[in-house]
């Protein structure tokens, strides 16, 4: 839960740098970048939660009271007809997207621009900003495999072969959950996995061998690292990996 997170902040105005250290209460994990990414993922989810009324509901009911807003002067007394329906739709869209949430958007942009000054993103349109922030929506297993390094494994090992076979058997949501589990983000970096970032810059996905086959796979999102035991079979690997992904979606528990 987002309200279980605390953060300690330092701010350097000169270079527009904000350093957050995220601690999820009651959970293990040292923030080297991965917990920060998870914090922002949870924060963005809660920001757009309609129950918090930060943005007005696409509804006209506010706190159990019906509110009528005139789109034009005396609009309440002007019926919508075939002749003016296009004007009505345009005015309604303008209100819903601009005027009706102006106060909330202004506050949001004030906070956003305090972290990222307007002049740094003014050259991008909305689609480019979405790609920069969210990454690419489609996840290529081939691209991930081509930009993976191994520690105490080689790519010919049985466990590694089974791992890539299992990943290719996952559906789209499972693959996204896996990526979230090991990197802190369910999207592909702009430019592909060759641009996957870790705490110290570009950091390829790493699979590290651990000896205890009774434990679940664990991840270090700050370093894009998966600790993977050498399980006896492909079936066991798939079961353990899915269990780790599902248990790790909303926290940083340690198994």
Secondary structure by P-SEA (a helix, b strand, c coil): ccccbbbbbbbbccccbbbbbbbccccccccccaaaaaaaaaaaaaaaccccccccccccccccbbbbbbccccccccccccccaaaaaaaaaaaaccccaaaaaaaaaaaaaaaccccccccccaaaaaaaacccccccaaaaaaaccccccccccaaaaaaaaaaaaccaaaaaaaaaacccccccccccccccccccccccbbbbbbcccccccccccccccccccccccaaaaaaaaaaaaaaaccccccc
